[in-house]
């Protein structure tokens, strides 16, 4: 079926570029993207996370170390250097 849709220019350029990288036509790329989104919705996945969020929260185990380092930094900033005491 043929249809006409409006796509913001930056999104269109990204889609066209990604399709070319994959060796696909824009038509096939858009059809694959729609199919993937519809499949995710059918599985109950309401939003597809961007790839950059895959690693989000993986450094949680370093929370105590980060807090310790911040404490050291805070202590150092509280010290008034002798040349600044005038």
C-alpha positions as CSV (number, residue, x, y, z in Angstrom):
1,X,0.0,0.0,0.0
2,X,1.2,3.5,-0.7
3,X,0.8,6.4,1.7
4,X,2.2,9.8,2.4
5,X,3.6,10.7,5.8
6,X,5.4,13.8,7.1
7,X,8.7,13.1,8.9
8,X,10.8,15.9,10.5
9,X,13.8,16.6,8.3
10,X,16.5,15.5,10.8
11,X,14.7,12.2,11.4
12,X,14.3,11.6,7.7
13,X,18.0,12.1,7.1
14,X,18.9,9.8,10.0
15,X,16.6,7.1,8.7
16,X,17.8,7.4,5.1
17,X,21.4,7.3,6.3
18,X,20.8,4.2,8.5
19,X,19.0,2.5,5.7
20,X,22.0,3.1,3.4
21,X,24.4,1.8,6.1
22,X,22.4,-1.4,6.2
23,X,22.1,-1.6,2.4
24,X,18.3,-1.3,2.6
25,X,15.9,1.0,0.8
26,X,14.2,3.6,2.9
27,X,10.9,1.8,2.3
28,X,12.3,-1.5,3.7
29,X,13.9,0.3,6.7
30,X,10.7,2.0,7.6
31,X,8.7,-1.2,7.3
32,X,11.2,-3.0,9.5
33,X,11.1,-0.2,12.1
34,X,7.3,-0.2,12.2
35,X,7.2,-4.0,12.5
36,X,9.7,-3.9,15.4
37,X,7.7,-1.2,17.2
38,X,4.4,-3.1,16.7
39,X,6.0,-6.3,17.9
40,X,7.3,-4.6,21.0
41,X,3.9,-3.1,21.7
42,X,2.3,-6.5,21.3
43,X,4.7,-7.9,23.9
44,X,3.7,-5.2,26.4
45,X,6.8,-3.1,26.0
46,X,5.4,0.4,26.0
47,X,8.5,2.3,25.2
48,X,11.6,1.3,23.4
49,X,14.6,2.7,25.3
50,X,17.3,4.4,23.4
51,X,20.6,2.5,23.1
52,X,22.5,4.9,25.3
53,X,20.3,3.9,28.3
54,X,21.4,0.3,28.1
55,X,24.4,1.1,30.4
56,X,22.4,3.4,32.7
57,X,22.7,2.4,36.3
58,X,25.5,-0.2,35.7
59,X,27.9,1.8,37.9
60,X,25.6,1.7,40.9
61,X,28.1,-0.5,42.7
62,X,30.5,2.4,42.7
63,X,28.1,4.7,44.6
64,X,29.9,4.3,48.0
65,X,33.3,5.0,46.3
66,X,31.9,8.0,44.5
67,X,30.5,9.3,47.9
68,X,33.9,8.8,49.6
69,X,35.7,10.7,46.8
70,X,33.2,13.5,47.0
71,X,33.8,13.7,50.8
72,X,37.5,14.1,50.3
73,X,37.0,16.8,47.7
74,X,34.5,18.6,50.0
75,X,37.0,18.5,52.9
76,X,39.8,19.9,50.7
77,X,37.6,22.8,49.6
78,X,36.9,23.7,53.2
79,X,40.7,24.1,54.0
80,X,41.8,27.8,53.7
81,X,45.2,28.1,52.3
82,X,47.7,30.3,54.2
83,X,48.1,32.7,51.3
84,X,44.3,33.2,51.2
85,X,44.1,34.2,54.9
86,X,44.6,37.9,54.5
